[in-house]
Every structure is written in structure tokens, then in C-alpha cells.
Amino acid sequence: MCYVSIMNLLNEDQFHILERLKTHGTQSIDTITAWSKKPKTAVRRALLDLEKKGLIERTLAKATRGRPILCFKLSSQSKMIFPTK
């Protein structure tokens, strides 16, 4: 898939999430929700769509107590959107 076709498939919120993951690395849903000031359901929907497109991956971060924290990071396919020089 080429850069132009991927950019046409992303909405503004999805692109901002990808930019956030590029600049700040792995992020939890709560962190993205707080930063974007969007409802958690909207953030989850955007993340799920990005994951289906292969642009982000799920990871689990160890929590101090209880269940691990679900986080997201850029996948190797996202390099088409953010090429290195």
C-alpha cells in the first residue's frame, strides 16, 4: 500500500494518534484519551481501525498491581507514513 492511499484511509483523529505515537512512543489508551480530549470510545474505535490497517500494534505494559496495561505502538508498516531520512 502506498503513502497516498494510506493517507486517504485515515481520518484526522487517526493521523494525530499516529503522530503522537511517533513522537512519544508507546502509549496507553488512557494517556491517548487524556491527551486528545476525546471520549474513550472514540479513541478505542480509532485505535482498533488503525490496528486493522496494520499501522499500530498492541503491547502489554506491566502494572504495579492488577492486570497489565494495554498500550499501542507504531508497527513497521507505519514507516510508509513517517519515512526516515
URVENLIN-V94527 format. One record per residue. RES is the residue in three letters. PHI is phi in whole degrees, -180 to 180 (none if undefined). PSI is psi as a letter, one per 40 degrees, with the letter a starting at -180 (999 if undefined). D_CENTER is the distance of its C-alpha to the mean C-alpha in whole Angstrom. Layout:
# URVENLIN-V94527
res->RES phi->PHI psi->PSI d_center->D_CENTER
res->RES phi->PHI psi->PSI d_center->D_CENTER
This chain:
# URVENLIN-V94527
res->MET phi->none psi->h d_center->18
res->CYS phi->-92 psi->i d_center->19
res->TYR phi->-56 psi->d d_center->17
res->VAL phi->-64 psi->d d_center->19
res->SER phi->-68 psi->d d_center->18
res->ILE phi->-68 psi->d d_center->14
res->MET phi->-63 psi->d d_center->15
res->ASN phi->-71 psi->d d_center->17
res->LEU phi->-89 psi->e d_center->15
res->LEU phi->-101 psi->i d_center->12
res->ASN phi->-92 psi->i d_center->13
res->GLU phi->-62 psi->d d_center->13
res->ASP phi->-62 psi->d d_center->10
res->GLN phi->-63 psi->d d_center->7
res->PHE phi->-65 psi->d d_center->9
res->HIS phi->-65 psi->d d_center->9
res->ILE phi->-65 psi->d d_center->5
res->LEU phi->-62 psi->d d_center->5
res->GLU phi->-61 psi->d d_center->8
res->ARG phi->-62 psi->d d_center->8
res->LEU phi->-66 psi->d d_center->6
res->LYS phi->-66 psi->d d_center->9
res->THR phi->-85 psi->d d_center->11
res->HIS phi->-114 psi->e d_center->11
res->GLY phi->78 psi->a d_center->10
res->THR phi->-59 psi->h d_center->8
res->GLN phi->-134 psi->i d_center->8
res->SER phi->-86 psi->i d_center->9
res->ILE phi->-61 psi->d d_center->9
res->ASP phi->-63 psi->d d_center->12
res->THR phi->-65 psi->d d_center->11
res->ILE phi->-65 psi->d d_center->9
res->THR phi->-62 psi->d d_center->11
res->ALA phi->-64 psi->d d_center->14
res->TRP phi->-69 psi->d d_center->13
res->SER phi->-82 psi->e d_center->12
res->LYS phi->58 psi->f d_center->15
res->LYS phi->-109 psi->i d_center->14
res->PRO phi->-62 psi->i d_center->15
res->LYS phi->-60 psi->d d_center->13
res->THR phi->-65 psi->d d_center->14
res->ALA phi->-68 psi->d d_center->12
res->VAL phi->-66 psi->d d_center->9
res->ARG phi->-59 psi->d d_center->10
res->ARG phi->-63 psi->d d_center->11
res->ALA phi->-64 psi->d d_center->8
res->LEU phi->-65 psi->d d_center->5
res->LEU phi->-63 psi->d d_center->9
res->ASP phi->-66 psi->d d_center->9
res->LEU phi->-64 psi->d d_center->7
res->GLU phi->-67 psi->d d_center->8
res->LYS phi->-63 psi->d d_center->11
res->LYS phi->-80 psi->e d_center->11
res->GLY phi->82 psi->e d_center->10
res->LEU phi->-93 psi->e d_center->8
res->ILE phi->-135 psi->i d_center->5
res->GLU phi->-130 psi->i d_center->8
res->ARG phi->-83 psi->i d_center->9
res->THR phi->-139 psi->i d_center->11
res->LEU phi->-115 psi->h d_center->14
res->ALA phi->-106 psi->h d_center->15
res->LYS phi->-68 psi->h d_center->19
res->ALA phi->-93 psi->i d_center->20
res->THR phi->-66 psi->d d_center->23
res->ARG phi->-142 psi->i d_center->25
res->GLY phi->77 psi->a d_center->24
res->ARG phi->-71 psi->i d_center->21
res->PRO phi->-64 psi->i d_center->18
res->ILE phi->-93 psi->h d_center->15
res->LEU phi->-77 psi->h d_center->12
res->CYS phi->-128 psi->i d_center->9
res->PHE phi->-132 psi->i d_center->6
res->LYS phi->-141 psi->i d_center->6
res->LEU phi->-67 psi->i d_center->6
res->SER phi->-92 psi->i d_center->9
res->SER phi->-67 psi->d d_center->12
res->GLN phi->-69 psi->d d_center->12
res->SER phi->-70 psi->e d_center->10
res->LYS phi->-63 psi->d d_center->13
res->MET phi->-68 psi->d d_center->15
res->ILE phi->-84 psi->d d_center->13
res->PHE phi->-121 psi->g d_center->13
res->PRO phi->-68 psi->i d_center->17
res->THR phi->-93 psi->i d_center->18
res->LYS phi->-81 psi->999 d_center->22
